[in-house]
Amino acid sequence: QVQLVESGGGLVQAGDSLRLSCKASGRTFDYYAVAWFRQAPGKEREFVAAISGRGGRTNYADSVKGRFTISRDNAKNTAYLQMNSLKPEDTAVYYCAGEPIAFGAISHRASDFRSWGQGTQVTVSS
């Protein structure tokens, strides 16, 4: 399993943008589907976005569709989450997760991912 480290979180105002990064260890990063999840205080962890190993397939939660973009640069072993038009309800700890999923598939289920980062806090003020 890869080790994942998120970065890029912070405190921003509503309408601002942030880009989160998820750096992976290991040499087989392109085998791994990557997903972003988030967890707000008192709420369950929820799916945000996912991308297949080679980036050909993506999926988004309805709440972020059109505002967030997931991408990856396998040469840098890094996945990204570009977040635009941020809203106060986007405030949460954001986690990246990875799993070697075959045939370019992706998943929105947290239980499908065994490698997780430590999380990065995103706070959006109104």
N, CA, C and O atoms as a GROMACS GRO file, in nm:
protein
  504
    1GLN      N    1   0.083  -0.119   0.000
    1GLN     CA    2   0.000   0.000   0.000
    1GLN      C    3   0.087   0.125   0.000
    1GLN      O    4   0.196   0.128   0.057
    2VAL      N    5   0.037   0.228  -0.065
    2VAL     CA    6   0.109   0.354  -0.066
    2VAL      C    7   0.082   0.431   0.062
    2VAL      O    8  -0.017   0.409   0.131
    3GLN      N    9   0.172   0.522   0.091
    3GLN     CA   10   0.150   0.618   0.198
    3GLN      C   11   0.113   0.750   0.133
    3GLN      O   12   0.173   0.791   0.034
    4LEU      N   13   0.014   0.817   0.190
    4LEU     CA   14  -0.041   0.938   0.132
    4LEU      C   15  -0.028   1.054   0.229
    4LEU      O   16  -0.051   1.039   0.349
    5VAL      N   17   0.011   1.169   0.177
    5VAL     CA   18   0.024   1.289   0.259
    5VAL      C   19  -0.046   1.405   0.189
    5VAL      O   20  -0.010   1.442   0.077
    6GLU      N   21  -0.148   1.461   0.257
    6GLU     CA   22  -0.220   1.574   0.201
    6GLU      C   23  -0.155   1.705   0.242
    6GLU      O   24  -0.088   1.714   0.345
    7SER      N   25  -0.177   1.805   0.160
    7SER     CA   26  -0.134   1.942   0.194
    7SER      C   27  -0.222   2.039   0.117
    7SER      O   28  -0.295   2.001   0.025
    8GLY      N   29  -0.213   2.166   0.156
    8GLY     CA   30  -0.283   2.270   0.083
    8GLY      C   31  -0.406   2.326   0.149
    8GLY      O   32  -0.466   2.420   0.098
    9GLY      N   33  -0.443   2.270   0.262
    9GLY     CA   34  -0.560   2.324   0.332
    9GLY      C   35  -0.532   2.460   0.391
    9GLY      O   36  -0.418   2.507   0.394
   10GLY      N   37  -0.638   2.524   0.440
   10GLY     CA   38  -0.621   2.654   0.503
   10GLY      C   39  -0.752   2.722   0.530
   10GLY      O   40  -0.859   2.662   0.515
   11LEU      N   41  -0.743   2.847   0.570
   11LEU     CA   42  -0.860   2.930   0.599
   11LEU      C   43  -0.879   3.028   0.484
   11LEU      O   44  -0.789   3.107   0.453
   12VAL      N   45  -0.996   3.024   0.423
   12VAL     CA   46  -1.026   3.112   0.312
   12VAL      C   47  -1.165   3.170   0.330
   12VAL      O   48  -1.242   3.127   0.417
   13GLN      N   49  -1.197   3.268   0.247
   13GLN     CA   50  -1.331   3.327   0.249
   13GLN      C   51  -1.419   3.261   0.143
   13GLN      O   52  -1.369   3.204   0.046
   14ALA      N   53  -1.547   3.271   0.163
   14ALA     CA   54  -1.642   3.218   0.065
   14ALA      C   55  -1.613   3.280  -0.072
   14ALA      O   56  -1.591   3.400  -0.085
   15GLY      N   57  -1.614   3.193  -0.173
   15GLY     CA   58  -1.585   3.237  -0.309
   15GLY      C   59  -1.440   3.219  -0.351
   15GLY      O   60  -1.408   3.226  -0.470
   16ASP      N   61  -1.353   3.195  -0.254
   16ASP     CA   62  -1.211   3.175  -0.284
   16ASP      C   63  -1.185   3.035  -0.337
   16ASP      O   64  -1.276   2.951  -0.346
   17SER      N   65  -1.060   3.012  -0.373
   17SER     CA   66  -1.017   2.882  -0.425
   17SER      C   67  -0.902   2.828  -0.342
   17SER      O   68  -0.826   2.902  -0.280
   18LEU      N   69  -0.891   2.696  -0.342
   18LEU     CA   70  -0.778   2.625  -0.282
   18LEU      C   71  -0.746   2.506  -0.369
   18LEU      O   72  -0.834   2.452  -0.437
   19ARG      N   73  -0.620   2.465  -0.366
   19ARG     CA   74  -0.583   2.341  -0.431
   19ARG      C   75  -0.516   2.250  -0.329
   19ARG      O   76  -0.413   2.284  -0.271
   20LEU      N   77  -0.577   2.135  -0.309
   20LEU     CA   78  -0.521   2.035  -0.221
   20LEU      C   79  -0.434   1.939  -0.301
   20LEU      O   80  -0.461   1.909  -0.417
   21SER      N   81  -0.328   1.893  -0.236
   21SER     CA   82  -0.239   1.795  -0.298
   21SER      C   83  -0.234   1.669  -0.214
   21SER      O   84  -0.249   1.673  -0.092
   22CYS      N   85  -0.215   1.558  -0.281
   22CYS     CA   86  -0.204   1.428  -0.215
   22CYS      C   87  -0.081   1.360  -0.273
   22CYS      O   88  -0.084   1.308  -0.385
   23LYS      N   89   0.027   1.360  -0.196
   23LYS     CA   90   0.155   1.302  -0.242
   23LYS      C   91   0.164   1.158  -0.196
   23LYS      O   92   0.143   1.128  -0.079
   24ALA      N   93   0.195   1.069  -0.290
   24ALA     CA   94   0.203   0.927  -0.261
   24ALA      C   95   0.346   0.878  -0.265
   24ALA      O   96   0.427   0.925  -0.344
   25SER      N   97   0.376   0.783  -0.179
   25SER     CA   98   0.504   0.715  -0.185
   25SER      C   99   0.492   0.597  -0.280
   25SER      O  100   0.381   0.562  -0.321
   26GLY      N  101   0.603   0.537  -0.316
   26GLY     CA  102   0.597   0.416  -0.397
   26GLY      C  103   0.608   0.442  -0.545
   26GLY      O  104   0.602   0.556  -0.591
   27ARG      N  105   0.623   0.334  -0.620
   27ARG     CA  106   0.649   0.345  -0.763
   27ARG      C  107   0.532   0.300  -0.848
   27ARG      O  108   0.543   0.300  -0.971
   28THR      N  109   0.421   0.262  -0.789
   28THR     CA  110   0.309   0.209  -0.865
   28THR      C  111   0.186   0.297  -0.850
   28THR      O  112   0.073   0.247  -0.849
   29PHE      N  113   0.207   0.425  -0.837
   29PHE     CA  114   0.095   0.516  -0.812
   29PHE      C  115  -0.009   0.509  -0.921
   29PHE      O  116  -0.128   0.526  -0.893
   30ASP      N  117   0.031   0.484  -1.044
   30ASP     CA  118  -0.067   0.482  -1.152
   30ASP      C  119  -0.157   0.358  -1.148
   30ASP      O  120  -0.252   0.349  -1.226
   31TYR      N  121  -0.129   0.264  -1.060
   31TYR     CA  122  -0.220   0.151  -1.039
   31TYR      C  123  -0.336   0.189  -0.946
   31TYR      O  124  -0.437   0.119  -0.938
   32TYR      N  125  -0.320   0.301  -0.878
   32TYR     CA  126  -0.411   0.336  -0.770
   32TYR      C  127  -0.518   0.435  -0.814
   32TYR      O  128  -0.487   0.542  -0.866
   33ALA      N  129  -0.642   0.398  -0.793
   33ALA     CA  130  -0.747   0.498  -0.796
   33ALA      C  131  -0.732   0.584  -0.672
   33ALA      O  132  -0.693   0.536  -0.566
   34VAL      N  133  -0.763   0.712  -0.686
   34VAL     CA  134  -0.753   0.806  -0.574
   34VAL      C  135  -0.887   0.875  -0.556
   34VAL      O  136  -0.954   0.910  -0.653
   35ALA      N  137  -0.923   0.894  -0.433
   35ALA     CA  138  -1.047   0.966  -0.402
   35ALA      C  139  -1.021   1.065  -0.291
   35ALA      O  140  -0.932   1.047  -0.208
   36TRP      N  141  -1.100   1.168  -0.292
   36TRP     CA  142  -1.103   1.265  -0.183
   36TRP      C  143  -1.233   1.248  -0.107
   36TRP      O  144  -1.341   1.236  -0.166
   37PHE      N  145  -1.222   1.247   0.024
   37PHE     CA  146  -1.337   1.246   0.114
   37PHE      C  147  -1.322   1.363   0.209
   37PHE      O  148  -1.214   1.421   0.221
   38ARG      N  149  -1.429   1.398   0.275
   38ARG     CA  150  -1.422   1.505   0.374
   38ARG      C  151  -1.512   1.471   0.492
   38ARG      O  152  -1.609   1.397   0.479
   39GLN      N  153  -1.477   1.527   0.606
   39GLN     CA  154  -1.556   1.505   0.726
   39GLN      C  155  -1.565   1.635   0.803
   39GLN      O  156  -1.465   1.690   0.848
   40ALA      N  157  -1.686   1.683   0.818
   40ALA     CA  158  -1.713   1.803   0.896
   40ALA      C  159  -1.743   1.763   1.040
   40ALA      O  160  -1.784   1.649   1.064
   41PRO      N  161  -1.725   1.853   1.135
   41PRO     CA  162  -1.752   1.819   1.276
   41PRO      C  163  -1.894   1.769   1.296
   41PRO      O  164  -1.990   1.832   1.251
   42GLY      N  165  -1.906   1.656   1.362
   42GLY     CA  166  -2.036   1.600   1.392
   42GLY      C  167  -2.104   1.531   1.276
   42GLY      O  168  -2.219   1.489   1.288
   43LYS      N  169  -2.035   1.520   1.164
   43LYS     CA  170  -2.094   1.455   1.047
   43LYS      C  171  -2.011   1.335   1.005
   43LYS      O  172  -1.895   1.320   1.044
   44GLU      N  173  -2.072   1.251   0.924
   44GLU     CA  174  -2.001   1.134   0.873
   44GLU      C  175  -1.908   1.176   0.758
   44GLU      O  176  -1.928   1.278   0.692
   45ARG      N  177  -1.807   1.092   0.737
   45ARG     CA  178  -1.718   1.116   0.625
   45ARG      C  179  -1.796   1.098   0.495
   45ARG      O  180  -1.873   1.003   0.479
   46GLU      N  181  -1.776   1.192   0.401
   46GLU     CA  182  -1.850   1.185   0.277
   46GLU      C  183  -1.756   1.192   0.157
   46GLU      O  184  -1.649   1.252   0.162
   47PHE      N  185  -1.800   1.130   0.050
   47PHE     CA  186  -1.726   1.128  -0.075
   47PHE      C  187  -1.729   1.265  -0.139
   47PHE      O  188  -1.830   1.335  -0.137
   48VAL      N  189  -1.614   1.303  -0.198
   48VAL     CA  190  -1.606   1.430  -0.269
   48VAL      C  191  -1.579   1.407  -0.418
   48VAL      O  192  -1.654   1.456  -0.503
   49ALA      N  193  -1.472   1.333  -0.450
   49ALA     CA  194  -1.434   1.313  -0.589
   49ALA      C  195  -1.340   1.194  -0.598
   49ALA      O  196  -1.274   1.157  -0.501
   50ALA      N  197  -1.334   1.133  -0.717
   50ALA     CA  198  -1.246   1.020  -0.739
   50ALA      C  199  -1.191   1.026  -0.881
   50ALA      O  200  -1.251   1.084  -0.971
   51ILE      N  201  -1.075   0.963  -0.898
   51ILE     CA  202  -1.011   0.958  -1.028
   51ILE      C  203  -0.945   0.822  -1.046
   51ILE      O  204  -0.890   0.767  -0.950
   52SER      N  205  -0.949   0.768  -1.166
   52SER     CA  206  -0.889   0.639  -1.192
   52SER      C  207  -0.738   0.650  -1.201
   52SER      O  208  -0.681   0.760  -1.200
   53GLY      N  209  -0.673   0.535  -1.208
   53GLY     CA  210  -0.527   0.530  -1.200
   53GLY      C  211  -0.455   0.614  -1.303
   53GLY      O  212  -0.354   0.678  -1.273
   54ARG      N  213  -0.507   0.614  -1.423
   54ARG     CA  214  -0.442   0.692  -1.529
   54ARG      C  215  -0.517   0.819  -1.563
   54ARG      O  216  -0.485   0.889  -1.659
   55GLY      N  217  -0.618   0.849  -1.480
   55GLY     CA  218  -0.686   0.978  -1.493
   55GLY      C  219  -0.796   0.984  -1.595
   55GLY      O  220  -0.853   1.090  -1.619
   56GLY      N  221  -0.829   0.870  -1.657
   56GLY     CA  222  -0.928   0.873  -1.763
   56GLY      C  223  -1.072   0.879  -1.717
   56GLY      O  224  -1.162   0.909  -1.795
   57ARG      N  225  -1.093   0.853  -1.591
   57ARG     CA  226  -1.229   0.849  -1.537
   57ARG      C  227  -1.234   0.928  -1.407
   57ARG      O  228  -1.146   0.914  -1.322
   58THR      N  229  -1.335   1.011  -1.393
   58THR     CA  230  -1.355   1.087  -1.271
   58THR      C  231  -1.501   1.080  -1.228
   58THR      O  232  -1.590   1.048  -1.306
   59ASN      N  233  -1.522   1.110  -1.102
   59ASN     CA  234  -1.657   1.111  -1.048
   59ASN      C  235  -1.662   1.214  -0.936
   59ASN      O  236  -1.564   1.233  -0.864
   60TYR      N  237  -1.775   1.280  -0.921
   60TYR     CA  238  -1.789   1.386  -0.822
   60TYR      C  239  -1.918   1.373  -0.746
   60TYR      O  240  -2.019   1.324  -0.798
   61ALA      N  241  -1.915   1.416  -0.622
   61ALA     CA  242  -2.038   1.430  -0.546
   61ALA      C  243  -2.118   1.546  -0.606
   61ALA      O  244  -2.060   1.643  -0.656
   62ASP      N  245  -2.248   1.535  -0.601
   62ASP     CA  246  -2.333   1.640  -0.657
   62ASP      C  247  -2.304   1.776  -0.593
   62ASP      O  248  -2.314   1.880  -0.659
   63SER      N  249  -2.269   1.775  -0.466
   63SER     CA  250  -2.249   1.900  -0.393
   63SER      C  251  -2.128   1.979  -0.441
   63SER      O  252  -2.117   2.099  -0.414
   64VAL      N  253  -2.036   1.914  -0.511
   64VAL     CA  254  -1.915   1.983  -0.557
   64VAL      C  255  -1.902   1.988  -0.708
   64VAL      O  256  -1.811   2.052  -0.761
   65LYS      N  257  -1.992   1.922  -0.778
   65LYS     CA  258  -1.985   1.916  -0.923
   65LYS      C  259  -1.991   2.056  -0.981
   65LYS      O  260  -2.076   2.138  -0.946
   66GLY      N  261  -1.898   2.083  -1.073
   66GLY     CA  262  -1.890   2.214  -1.134
   66GLY      C  263  -1.803   2.312  -1.059
   66GLY      O  264  -1.768   2.417  -1.113
   67ARG      N  265  -1.768   2.281  -0.935
   67ARG     CA  266  -1.682   2.370  -0.855
   67ARG      C  267  -1.546   2.308  -0.827
   67ARG      O  268  -1.445   2.378  -0.824
   68PHE      N  269  -1.542   2.177  -0.808
   68PHE     CA  270  -1.418   2.107  -0.775
   68PHE      C  271  -1.372   2.026  -0.896
   68PHE      O  272  -1.454   1.976  -0.974
   69THR      N  273  -1.241   2.014  -0.910
   69THR     CA  274  -1.183   1.931  -1.014
   69THR      C  275  -1.074   1.844  -0.956
   69THR      O  276  -0.980   1.893  -0.893
   70ILE      N  277  -1.085   1.714  -0.978
   70ILE     CA  278  -0.982   1.621  -0.935
   70ILE      C  279  -0.891   1.591  -1.054
   70ILE      O  280  -0.937   1.578  -1.167
   71SER      N  281  -0.762   1.581  -1.026
   71SER     CA  282  -0.665   1.550  -1.132
   71SER      C  283  -0.546   1.478  -1.069
   71SER      O  284  -0.539   1.463  -0.947
   72ARG      N  285  -0.455   1.435  -1.152
   72ARG     CA  286  -0.337   1.367  -1.100
   72ARG      C  287  -0.222   1.383  -1.198
   72ARG      O  288  -0.242   1.398  -1.318
   73ASP      N  289  -0.102   1.379  -1.143
   73ASP     CA  290   0.020   1.379  -1.221
   73ASP      C  291   0.101   1.259  -1.174
   73ASP      O  292   0.171   1.265  -1.073
   74ASN      N  293   0.090   1.150  -1.247
   74ASN     CA  294   0.154   1.026  -1.202
   74ASN      C  295   0.306   1.036  -1.204
   74ASN      O  296   0.373   0.965  -1.129
   75ALA      N  297   0.360   1.122  -1.287
   75ALA     CA  298   0.505   1.141  -1.288
   75ALA      C  299   0.553   1.202  -1.156
   75ALA      O  300   0.669   1.184  -1.117
   76LYS      N  301   0.464   1.273  -1.088
   76LYS     CA  302   0.497   1.334  -0.959
   76LYS      C  303   0.436   1.258  -0.842
   76LYS      O  304   0.448   1.300  -0.727
   77ASN      N  305   0.369   1.146  -0.872
   77ASN     CA  306   0.303   1.069  -0.766
   77ASN      C  307   0.209   1.156  -0.683
   77ASN      O  308   0.202   1.143  -0.561
   78THR      N  309   0.138   1.243  -0.750
   78THR     CA  310   0.055   1.339  -0.678
   78THR      C  311  -0.083   1.351  -0.742
   78THR      O  312  -0.096   1.356  -0.865
   79ALA      N  313  -0.183   1.355  -0.658
   79ALA     CA  314  -0.319   1.386  -0.700
   79ALA      C  315  -0.358   1.521  -0.643
   79ALA      O  316  -0.304   1.566  -0.542
   80TYR      N  317  -0.453   1.584  -0.708
   80TYR     CA  318  -0.492   1.719  -0.669
   80TYR      C  319  -0.644   1.730  -0.659
   80TYR      O  320  -0.719   1.655  -0.721
   81LEU      N  321  -0.686   1.826  -0.579
   81LEU     CA  322  -0.826   1.864  -0.576
   81LEU      C  323  -0.831   2.016  -0.584
   81LEU      O  324  -0.802   2.085  -0.487
   82GLN      N  325  -0.869   2.066  -0.700
   82GLN     CA  326  -0.887   2.210  -0.718
   82GLN      C  327  -1.027   2.247  -0.675
   82GLN      O  328  -1.126   2.195  -0.728
   83MET      N  329  -1.036   2.336  -0.579
   83MET     CA  330  -1.165   2.374  -0.522
   83MET      C  331  -1.189   2.522  -0.549
   83MET      O  332  -1.118   2.608  -0.498
   84ASN      N  333  -1.289   2.550  -0.628
   84ASN     CA  334  -1.326   2.687  -0.662
   84ASN      C  335  -1.461   2.722  -0.603
   84ASN      O  336  -1.538   2.633  -0.565
   85SER      N  337  -1.489   2.850  -0.595
   85SER     CA  338  -1.618   2.897  -0.544
   85SER      C  339  -1.652   2.830  -0.411
   85SER      O  340  -1.762   2.778  -0.393
   86LEU      N  341  -1.558   2.832  -0.321
   86LEU     CA  342  -1.578   2.763  -0.194
   86LEU      C  343  -1.691   2.824  -0.113
   86LEU      O  344  -1.713   2.946  -0.116
   87LYS      N  345  -1.761   2.739  -0.041
   87LYS     CA  346  -1.874   2.778   0.042
   87LYS      C  347  -1.845   2.740   0.187
   87LYS      O  348  -1.766   2.649   0.212
   88PRO      N  349  -1.908   2.806   0.282
   88PRO     CA  350  -1.889   2.768   0.423
   88PRO      C  351  -1.919   2.621   0.448
   88PRO      O  352  -1.856   2.559   0.534
   89GLU      N  353  -2.013   2.565   0.376
   89GLU     CA  354  -2.047   2.424   0.396
   89GLU      C  355  -1.941   2.328   0.342
   89GLU      O  356  -1.952   2.207   0.361
   90ASP      N  357  -1.839   2.381   0.275
   90ASP     CA  358  -1.726   2.298   0.234
   90ASP      C  359  -1.624   2.281   0.347
   90ASP      O  360  -1.528   2.205   0.333
   91THR      N  361  -1.645   2.350   0.458
   91THR     CA  362  -1.555   2.340   0.572
   91THR      C  363  -1.553   2.197   0.624
   91THR      O  364  -1.657   2.140   0.657
   92ALA      N  365  -1.433   2.139   0.631
   92ALA     CA  366  -1.417   2.000   0.674
   92ALA      C  367  -1.269   1.965   0.675
   92ALA      O  368  -1.185   2.041   0.627
   93VAL      N  369  -1.240   1.850   0.731
   93VAL     CA  370  -1.108   1.789   0.711
   93VAL      C  371  -1.118   1.705   0.583
   93VAL      O  372  -1.208   1.623   0.568
   94TYR      N  373  -1.025   1.729   0.494
   94TYR     CA  374  -1.024   1.659   0.365
   94TYR      C  375  -0.916   1.550   0.368
   94TYR      O  376  -0.802   1.574   0.407
   95TYR      N  377  -0.957   1.432   0.327
   95TYR     CA  378  -0.868   1.316   0.324
   95TYR      C  379  -0.855   1.264   0.182
   95TYR      O  380  -0.953   1.261   0.107
   96CYS      N  381  -0.734   1.225   0.144
   96CYS     CA  382  -0.721   1.150   0.020
   96CYS      C  383  -0.704   1.003   0.054
   96CYS      O  384  -0.651   0.967   0.160
   97ALA      N  385  -0.749   0.920  -0.035
   97ALA     CA  386  -0.745   0.777  -0.016
   97ALA      C  387  -0.704   0.712  -0.148
   97ALA      O  388  -0.735   0.762  -0.256
   98GLY      N  389  -0.635   0.599  -0.137
   98GLY     CA  390  -0.589   0.529  -0.256
   98GLY      C  391  -0.611   0.380  -0.245
   98GLY      O  392  -0.605   0.322  -0.136
   99GLU      N  393  -0.635   0.320  -0.360
   99GLU     CA  394  -0.654   0.176  -0.365
   99GLU      C  395  -0.624   0.128  -0.507
   99GLU      O  396  -0.668   0.189  -0.603
  100PRO      N  397  -0.548   0.017  -0.520
  100PRO     CA  398  -0.524  -0.037  -0.654
  100PRO      C  399  -0.650  -0.104  -0.707
  100PRO      O  400  -0.679  -0.219  -0.674
  101ILE      N  401  -0.724  -0.033  -0.786
  101ILE     CA  402  -0.848  -0.083  -0.843
  101ILE      C  403  -0.824  -0.109  -0.991
  101ILE      O  404  -0.777  -0.021  -1.063
  102ALA      N  405  -0.858  -0.229  -1.036
  102ALA     CA  406  -0.823  -0.273  -1.169
  102ALA      C  407  -0.910  -0.209  -1.276
  102ALA      O  408  -1.020  -0.159  -1.250
  103PHE      N  409  -0.858  -0.213  -1.398
  103PHE     CA  410  -0.933  -0.180  -1.518
  103PHE      C  411  -0.986  -0.038  -1.520
  103PHE      O  412  -1.092  -0.011  -1.577
  104GLY      N  413  -0.912   0.055  -1.457
  104GLY     CA  414  -0.951   0.195  -1.464
  104GLY      C  415  -1.078   0.229  -1.391
  104GLY      O  416  -1.141   0.331  -1.417
  105ALA      N  417  -1.115   0.143  -1.298
  105ALA     CA  418  -1.237   0.169  -1.222
  105ALA      C  419  -1.211   0.268  -1.111
  105ALA      O  420  -1.096   0.292  -1.073
  106ILE      N  421  -1.317   0.326  -1.058
  106ILE     CA  422  -1.309   0.415  -0.943
  106ILE      C  423  -1.420   0.379  -0.847
  106ILE      O  424  -1.512   0.304  -0.880
  107SER      N  425  -1.412   0.433  -0.728
  107SER     CA  426  -1.513   0.403  -0.627
  107SER      C  427  -1.543   0.529  -0.548
  107SER      O  428  -1.458   0.616  -0.534
  108HIS      N  429  -1.666   0.537  -0.497
  108HIS     CA  430  -1.705   0.646  -0.410
  108HIS      C  431  -1.723   0.598  -0.266
  108HIS      O  432  -1.766   0.675  -0.180
  109ARG      N  433  -1.692   0.473  -0.241
  109ARG     CA  434  -1.711   0.415  -0.108
  109ARG      C  435  -1.582   0.417  -0.029
  109ARG      O  436  -1.480   0.365  -0.074
  110ALA      N  437  -1.586   0.476   0.089
  110ALA     CA  438  -1.468   0.482   0.175
  110ALA      C  439  -1.417   0.343   0.209
  110ALA      O  440  -1.296   0.323   0.224
  111SER      N  441  -1.506   0.248   0.222
  111SER     CA  442  -1.467   0.113   0.260
  111SER      C  443  -1.384   0.042   0.153
  111SER      O  444  -1.322  -0.060   0.180
  112ASP      N  445  -1.384   0.096   0.031
  112ASP     CA  446  -1.305   0.036  -0.077
  112ASP      C  447  -1.159   0.078  -0.074
  112ASP      O  448  -1.078   0.023  -0.148
  113PHE      N  449  -1.125   0.175   0.010
  113PHE     CA  450  -0.991   0.231   0.012
  113PHE      C  451  -0.918   0.192   0.140
  113PHE      O  452  -0.970   0.211   0.250
  114ARG      N  453  -0.798   0.139   0.124
  114ARG     CA  454  -0.720   0.098   0.240
  114ARG      C  455  -0.609   0.195   0.276
  114ARG      O  456  -0.564   0.194   0.391
  115SER      N  457  -0.565   0.278   0.187
  115SER     CA  458  -0.459   0.376   0.215
  115SER      C  459  -0.523   0.513   0.231
  115SER      O  460  -0.598   0.559   0.146
  116TRP      N  461  -0.490   0.577   0.343
  116TRP     CA  462  -0.548   0.707   0.375
  116TRP      C  463  -0.439   0.802   0.422
  116TRP      O  464  -0.342   0.762   0.487
  117GLY      N  465  -0.456   0.929   0.387
  117GLY     CA  466  -0.370   1.032   0.443
  117GLY      C  467  -0.420   1.076   0.579
  117GLY      O  468  -0.520   1.026   0.630
  118GLN      N  469  -0.348   1.170   0.638
  118GLN     CA  470  -0.380   1.216   0.773
  118GLN      C  471  -0.486   1.326   0.773
  118GLN      O  472  -0.541   1.359   0.878
  119GLY      N  473  -0.514   1.381   0.658
  119GLY     CA  474  -0.616   1.485   0.648
  119GLY      C  475  -0.558   1.625   0.651
  119GLY      O  476  -0.453   1.649   0.710
  120THR      N  477  -0.627   1.717   0.586
  120THR     CA  478  -0.588   1.858   0.588
  120THR      C  479  -0.715   1.941   0.608
  120THR      O  480  -0.817   1.916   0.545
  121GLN      N  481  -0.707   2.039   0.697
  121GLN     CA  482  -0.824   2.118   0.733
  121GLN      C  483  -0.850   2.227   0.630
  121GLN      O  484  -0.760   2.301   0.590
  122VAL      N  485  -0.974   2.236   0.587
  122VAL     CA  486  -1.020   2.345   0.502
  122VAL      C  487  -1.132   2.417   0.576
  122VAL      O  488  -1.232   2.356   0.615
  123THR      N  489  -1.114   2.545   0.596
  123THR     CA  490  -1.214   2.626   0.664
  123THR      C  491  -1.252   2.743   0.575
  123THR      O  492  -1.167   2.820   0.531
  124VAL      N  493  -1.382   2.754   0.548
  124VAL     CA  494  -1.432   2.859   0.461
  124VAL      C  495  -1.521   2.951   0.544
  124VAL      O  496  -1.624   2.908   0.597
  125SER      N  497  -1.481   3.075   0.555
  125SER     CA  498  -1.559   3.171   0.634
  125SER      C  499  -1.657   3.245   0.543
  125SER      O  500  -1.632   3.264   0.424
  126SER      N  501  -1.767   3.284   0.602
  126SER     CA  502  -1.872   3.353   0.523
  126SER      C  503  -1.849   3.504   0.521
  126SER      O  504  -1.927   3.577   0.460
   0.00000   0.00000   0.00000
